[in-house]
Amino acid sequence: MSVKIGDFVDIAADGSNYKGRIMPNSSKDVIFLKLESGYNVGINRNSIKSIKLAKEVKKNNIKTKKTAVEQKKGLPKIAILHTGGTLASKVDYETGGVISRFKPEELLDLFPEIREIANIKSVFISNMFSEEMRFENYAKIAKAVLKEINSGVKGIIIGHGTDTMHYTAAALSFMFEHLNVPILIVGAQRSSDRGSSDAAMNLVGAIEFINKTEFHQVAICMHESESDDNCIILPAVKTRKMHTSRRDAFKPINDNAIARVNYKTRTVEILKKIEKEKPKKNVLKIKFEEKVGILKTYPNINANIIKCYKGYKGLIIEGTGMGHMPISQGENKKIFNELKKLVKSGCIVVMTSQCIFGSVNMNVYSPGRNLLDIGIISGEDMLTETAYIKLAWLLGNYKKDIVKELIKKDIRGEIKERILPDEYLSKYDFNKGTD
């Protein structure tokens, strides 16, 4: 029998019967059902004895509840820009598909509590998976942000998929050389229809932080822990996604969080000094150099891989330890020679570390010093992702000589001269709780 996503079916398999809606699924070997109990179940197609169609889904039957969007006096106006992701998504149980809600009335239906803390302007930019992001998308987002800033909003929230959220946060940080309003990038690990969803809390936390502080930079707002107690405001250029599915997946690296927002009390605890002086004008530079790459070093890496970057303007090498590559013995000497050719061709090469925490120091061991001698630049304690975005942005907006100087300097908080003991993993208990 031919059935499709959203159909209500009765399946007999392995001596059991399952009744529910067929859900979206990338596997050809398994059918997923949303059972009447609300739980999902996966059924191997080979085990299915029969499928009976109980109710066929009707196309275009998704109805939006019409809700008047009332602007309340005394509440700040905040623009929420949507780029896709889980934040404004839910499963439609008639179609079995995941749908996104971007209109103001739809957003307020999803998160009714935000009516009491802000007047919301909802703006659709795109609906895409975050792994599909390209530099052109960063420019589109930045232009939309600037438009809303110029309209007089108190702050901007960007709904974003979590997989590359930290790339976009870094990109916006560098593109806005001067910023006089807050930009909070907010995501969700679990959609709003799930009991364990983090969507509402992350969104409310971002709004409360904007309302109650004078912060005027770019930051990320996500869960601090697996519990529904606090959201954490994280530095845009020093944050990384550290878990595939946990709600507290995002952690500051070589840095501390900016603030903590308690969901129950709505209090904001400032954890780092916030600069109060705001620039009079927002300055935006949106260009990125396309020919910039990331190369991760590993045992048995081949010199021919270096040749692939011929013609590139910039390359981030994610080296081992304090900033090393296999360049000294046997076949590895060919890698060193290819790196010399690459640097000599004019490509700016920056070294970061595969280690998540700590800083590159290429002066400690001879391989690092040899790499410095041929012109490879130390990335200090920059995250590989941040270094990549920074180099592409610098090359898009400045001459090469200036880029070589600025890549080594801290311009948005991406480089720290001294990493404090409490800015390491031990401060955050990654093992606390379970998925």
Summary of the structure (lengths in Angstrom):
residues: 435
radius of gyration: 24.5
end to end distance: 37.0
largest distance: 73.0
contacts: 1404
relative contact order: 0.09
helix: 26%
strand: 25%
